[in-house]
Amino acid sequence: MARETGQIRVDREGRHIYVVGVLVRQLGARRAWVLEIAVPGDPVLEEGDPVEIEGLVATPWMLEGRSGVSWRADRIARAKAKTGPAPAGGDPTGPGRKGATSG
């Protein structure tokens, strides 16, 4: 919402602008950051969904002695299912993967 008017923000095409919090962590790092990304249209997501982000743009800003980066994207959507590495100590074939057997 626009703080000044209380109205929902819209883009040039009239689509509502949503702000999506995306948790970002570099592989092997302990720290994580939440990027609040403005995106047009209603991104149908659930908390914890892996996402794909298209057209991500970072814009640095400075205002009254404060500074930061605002983020926007053309699209945020659920990531397509991918076969990732097995959890440490787990069965590399995993349940439901080719080669898995039930005991």
N, C-alpha and C positions, 0 to 999 in steps of 0.2 A: 504494500500500500504506500501511496505517497504520503509522507508525514504531514505535509502542508495541508492537504485537502481531505485525507482519509479515503480517497478513491483508489481502486485497484489500478496499478500502472498498466499501460498497454503500449505495444510497439507500433511502428508505422502502419502495419497491416491491420491493426485493431485487435491483435491477439493479446490476451492477458500475459503479464510477466510474472513468473513464479521464481522464487528463490529456493534453490535446493542445496542443502548442506551435504558436501561430499567429503568423506574421510579419505585422506591421502597418506600413504605410508610408503617410503622407499624400501625396497627389499633389503633385508638385513639390518634395517635401522630400527631403533626402539621408539623413536618419536613419531607421532602422527599429527597431521594438521587437518583442520576442517576448513574447506574452501566453500564459501557461500557464493554459488554461481547463479546469476540471473539467466533465465531461459524462457523463450516465448512458448506459449501453448502449455497444456497440462501434461507434465511428465508423469506417466502412470508408473509409480515406483512404490516399493515397500521398503521400510527400514532394513538395511543390511544387504540390499540387492547390489551385486556388482554392476557397474554401469559402463557404458561407452559414451564418450563426450565428443561431439563434433563441433569444430569451429570455435575452440576455446580461445578467448582473448583476455589478456591481462592489461589493465589500464592503471598506471600509477596515478595517485592523486595527493594533493596537499591542500589543507584548509585550516586556517586559524592556528597554525603551529602544529597541527596533526598531519600525519601522512599514512598512506596505506596503498593497497592494491584492490581494485574492484575487478571482479571476474564476471564474464558473460560467455554464453555459448549459444550456438545455433540450435543445438539439440542435445538432450540427455535421455538415454534409453537404457533399459535393462540390457546387460551384456548377453550375447549369445553364449550358450553353454559351451564350455571348453574343458577338455581333459587336462587338468593340471597335475603337478607332482603329488605323489602320495604323501599323506601326513607322516611325520617322522615316526619310525617304528611300526608303521602300518603295513598292510598288504598292498604291494604296488599295483596289483590288479584291481583292488577295491571291490566292494559289492556292486554288482550290476555291470562291471566291466568285463570285457572279453578275457577269458581265462580264469575268472572267478568261479569258485565252486562252493557249494554249501555243504557243511559237514554235519 
